[in-house]
């Protein structure tokens, strides 16, 4: 399997884990020193796997109310030791997605190759301004 295929599979597993509310699956393949910039505060980001893990339970609670989290587009570019992935995801309640069907969550991942596999070292989520 090529690096791009490995990373594509990693991102799809992560998105599936998010959709399923599977915290262990969400944390898998993430570096201990991960930095994440997310839609909700803190604006300076979340640093470290433990802090990253703490951000997910409120999202899972919201999602259990019927929200959608699924990849719409995904593109991966990899080098020998680093890679990045950019994606657009449908993320919202059925009402939100009906009212604004073109609203997409932007996802950028920075990955590094270590210990024989790829790990997410940076994660950034955003919506377009005004959404």
C-alpha positions in Angstrom: 0.0 0.0 0.0 1.4 3.5 -0.9 1.8 6.2 1.7 -1.1 8.1 0.3 -3.3 5.0 0.6 -2.1 4.4 4.1 -2.9 7.9 5.1 -6.3 7.9 3.3 -7.2 4.7 5.3 -6.0 6.4 8.5 -8.2 9.5 7.9 -11.2 7.4 7.0 -10.8 5.3 10.1 -10.5 8.5 12.2 -13.7 10.0 10.6 -15.6 6.7 11.2 -14.5 6.7 14.8 -15.6 10.3 15.3 -19.0 9.4 13.7 -19.3 6.3 16.0 -18.3 8.2 19.1 -15.3 5.8 19.6 -12.7 7.8 21.6 -10.0 5.1 21.3 -10.4 5.1 17.6 -10.3 8.9 17.4 -7.0 8.9 19.4 -5.4 6.1 17.4 -2.6 7.2 15.1 -2.2 10.6 16.8 1.1 11.7 18.2 1.5 12.4 22.0 2.6 15.9 21.2 -0.3 16.7 18.8 -1.4 20.3 18.3 -5.1 20.9 17.4 -6.8 24.1 16.3 -10.6 23.5 16.5 -13.8 25.4 15.9 -14.7 25.9 19.6 -12.2 27.6 22.0 -9.5 27.6 23.1 -8.4 29.8 20.3 -4.7 29.1 20.9 -5.3 25.4 20.4 -5.1 22.2 22.3 -1.7 20.6 22.9 -1.0 17.0 23.8 -3.0 13.8 23.4 -4.6 14.0 26.8 -6.0 17.6 26.1 -7.1 16.4 22.7 -9.0 13.5 24.2 -10.8 15.9 26.5 -12.3 17.8 23.6 -14.3 14.9 22.2 -16.9 14.0 24.9 -19.0 17.2 24.4 -18.8 16.7 20.6 -20.0 13.1 20.9 -22.9 14.2 23.2 -23.9 16.7 20.5 -23.5 14.2 17.7 -25.7 11.6 19.5 -28.6 14.1 18.9 -28.5 13.1 15.3 -25.6 15.1 13.8 -23.7 13.9 10.7 -19.9 13.7 10.4 -18.7 12.3 7.1 -16.0 12.9 4.6 -17.1 14.6 1.4 -13.7 15.1 -0.2 -10.2 14.0 0.8 -6.8 14.7 -0.8 -3.4 13.4 0.6 0.1 14.5 -0.3 3.0 12.7 1.2 6.8 12.9 1.3 9.2 10.5 2.9 8.8 11.7 6.5 5.9 14.2 6.4 2.5 14.4 4.8 -0.6 16.5 4.9 -4.2 15.7 4.2 -7.0 18.2 3.4 -10.6 17.3 3.5 -14.1 18.7 3.4 -16.6 17.0 5.7 -20.4 17.2 6.2 -20.7 18.1 9.9 -24.0 19.3 11.4 -27.4 18.5 12.5 -30.0 17.5 9.8 -31.6 20.9 10.3 -28.3 22.7 9.8 -27.4 20.7 6.7 -30.9 21.3 5.3 -30.7 25.0 5.9 -27.1 25.3 4.6 -26.4 22.3 2.4 -23.2 23.8 1.1 -21.7 24.2 4.6 -18.7 22.0 5.0 -16.1 21.6 7.7 -12.6 22.1 6.6 -10.0 19.6 7.9 -6.2 19.9 7.6 -4.0 17.2 9.0 -0.2 17.3 9.3 1.4 13.9 9.6 4.8 12.5 10.3 6.2 9.1 9.7 7.6 7.4 12.8 7.9 4.0 14.3 7.0 2.4 10.9 3.7 4.2 10.5 2.0 7.6 10.1 0.9 9.7 13.0 -1.2 12.9 13.0 0.9 15.6 14.6 -1.3 18.6 13.7 -5.1 18.8 13.2 -7.1 21.9 12.2 -10.9 22.1 11.8 -12.7 25.2 10.6 -15.8 26.5 9.0 -15.9 29.4 6.5 -16.3 32.7 8.3 -19.9 33.6 9.0 -21.2 30.0 9.2 
